[in-house]
């Protein structure tokens, strides 16, 4: 079966455009009544990372409209026909009973069409991880990393996102974030030669390994049951602990690596089980913060500067707004 592919990204649509394209459902908003019948609203998205409101204006038969609405699930992929209009300064897609709307089966589309992708070459980026592993002088740490990063994990690590939202939430995001953290750690080593480079780089490479089990990609990035119940810090700690025992790593080194993983969020209120207790752990925490926070701000600016005439826009974080300069 030939798969249906996207023809246009959401950030390319303009008012007045005719729509005949596929999108993934991010949010369902329910069926409501209007003057001529019943309608429902959805938030649709694609790999651009943008969201757009979709309104289906149905007829007077409430059961028909509800049947169509109930056939649509969160994460459903829809083939939508309609048009782009503007309402209160925002674009939306509208269609009615004269327009086709189909819920596609999994074999009818490519799921990766709906998740944002890195612009970098993932094969080339992953080679850099392998180069860092080769530089590890400690024989047992080198063996540990090579045992972990086998062909099976390589395929997953290359494409996995680093987050559901906020930062590096795209295909290849975990790989990019890990390399950024390593580079910040390298800079710290240049400034502070006393740091243990093998320990520092090993911790940087492994700090977010639990995210491979915390999240999954379908047509969206979402948390797994293990991710919701346990979280990537604990998942990573369990995985690395078992691997370290397999290679016979000495107890103190095991403890240090595990400490770096469980403390890399820096503070207890940020999800760390411990706060960093030695310099390499403290460096890893700040390196992780630098990578995530700078990526978050850069992407916020990219996503918003073309959609507003304001110079500043508040970004809401933990119920507190931070003004971000967009120009």
Secondary structure, 3 states (H helix, E strand, C coil): CCCCCCCCCHHHCCCCCEEEEEEEEEEEEEEEEECCEEEEEEEEECCCCCEEEEEEECCCCHHHHHHHHHCCCCCCEEEEEEEEEEECCEEEEEEECCCCEEECCHHHCCHHHHCCECCCCHHHHHHHHHHHHHHCCCHHHHHHHHHHCCHHHHHHHHHCCCCCCCCCCCECHHHHHHHHHHHHHHHHHHHCCCCCHHHHHHHHHHCCCCHHHHEEECCCEEECHHHHHCCHHHHHHHHHHHHHHHHCCCHHHHHHHHHHHHCCCCCHHHCCCCCCCCHHHHHHHHHHHHHHHHHHHHHHHHHHCCCCCCCEEEEEECCEEEEEECC
